[in-house]
Amino acid sequence: MTHDELAGVVDLFGALTREELAEARSELAFRQGEEEPDPAAVDAALEEYALVEHEGLLVAGPAAFPTLPPEASDLPYIVDVPEREVDHEEIGERVRDDLLAAVERDDPERLRELSYDLEAWAPVDASDVRARLESEGEES
C-alpha cells in the first residue's frame, strides 16, 4: 500500500490505532490475494507525515492525499472500530511543534512545503515554522 492508501484507510474510519490499521491491512491483503503487509510501511508513512500519530491514534496527515485501495470500502463492515472524534487543531499544533523542532536538522524546503500542507490540513498557523526556516537560512 502506498502512503496515500494507508491514509485513505485511516481516513475511512477517522482514526485508527496501529493494531486496528494492521487488522484492516491484513484483511485487505487477504481479500486481494496478497502477502501480509509490511509493518514498516506505517512508520515510513509517519516519517513522511502521510500519517500522524497522536495519543495512540493514527490520522491521515497533512502530506497525504487519502486514497482508498481496492476493496477498502467494505472495511467498516469487517473491522470493528469505535466511533472517535479527533481534535485536528490539537494534532495540528503538535505537528507544527514537531516541524519547529526539526528546522535545524531537516531539509528546509521539505519543511516549508509541510508547513503549507499543515495549514491546509488543520486550523493552525505555521508561519512561525517558515519564519524560523528563514532565520536559520540567514544564519548559515
N, C-alpha and C positions, 0 to 999 in steps of 0.2 A: 504494500500500500504506500502511496505517496504521502507526503506530509499533509497535503490538502485533503486527501481521502481520510486520513486519521482525524483531521479537524472536522471533516464532514460527519463522521460517525459520532464524534463527541458532541458536535453541534445539534445533531438529530435528537439527542437527549437533553441538551442544555449544558450538562456537566456530567462527568463520569469519574469514578475512582480508577486507579490503574487496573485493579482487578476486574472491574466491570468492562473496561476497554479491552482487556485481554480476553475476556469471555466473548465479547462482541466480535473481536478479530478472529478468534478460533471458530466461532460459528460461521462467519463469512468464508473463512478458508475451507471449512468442511463443505459448505454449500457450493463453492466454486471449484471443488476438487483439487485444492492446492495444499501445499505443506503448511505446517504450523508456522504462524508469522514470527518474525524475529523480534524479541522484546526490545532490542537495542534501538529499533526504529522510533519508539516513543521518546527515548532520551534524545535522539537526533532531532526530532520534531520540537522538543522543548528547547534545545540549544538554538534552533533557528527561529524561535518564537512563533512557530505554526501552532504550537500548543503552549499553554501556560498552566502551571500547577499552583494552586492556592488553597491552603487549608485542606490538603488531601484530595482536592478535586481538580480534574483536568478540564480546561475550557479551550475552545478554539481561540487561538492567539491572534495578535494584530498583523502578523505576516502571512496569515493563511487566507486562502480563497476556498472555504469549505466546499468540498465536492463529495457527493455520495458515490461510493463504489457500487458496482453491480450487485443487486440483491440486498442492498443495505436497508431499503425501505421497510423490510419485514422485521428488522431487528427489534423495534419496540414491542412486538408481539412475542418475541423469543427471549430476550434478555430482560429480566425483572429489575427495574431501576426505579427507586422512589422519585417522586417529583421534588425538584430542588429549585431554589431561587439563588442566583448568584449576583453579587454586587459588582457590576462591571467598573464602577468608579473606584471602589476599593482595590480591585485587581489591577486596574489601570494605574493607580498611584504606586502600587508595588512594582509594576513593570517599569514605570518611569524611574523609580528609585534604583532598580537594577541597571537601567541604562546609564544613569548618572554615575553609578559606581564603576561601570565598565568603560567610561570615557578614556581613562588613562591606559587601559590595557587592550582595547579592541580597535577594530577598523573604524575610523571616524566617519567615512562615507556610509558604511552599513548602519552605524548608529543613527546618523542623521535620517536616513531612509526609515529606519524603525521608529524614530520619534514622530514622523508624519503618519506612519501606519497606526501608531498608538493613538494619536489624536482622532483619527477616523474611526477607531475601534471602540474607544472608551471616552467618557466625558471628562477628559483630563487635558491639561495644558502642558505640553512637553517642550515649550520654548526654552526652558531652563537647560534642557539637555543640549539643544542646539547652541545656546549661548556658551555653555561650558566647552563644547567642542570648538567653538570659535576662539575662546580664550586659550585653550590648550594649543591650538594651531599657531597662535601668535607667540606663545612662549617657546615653540620649537625653533 
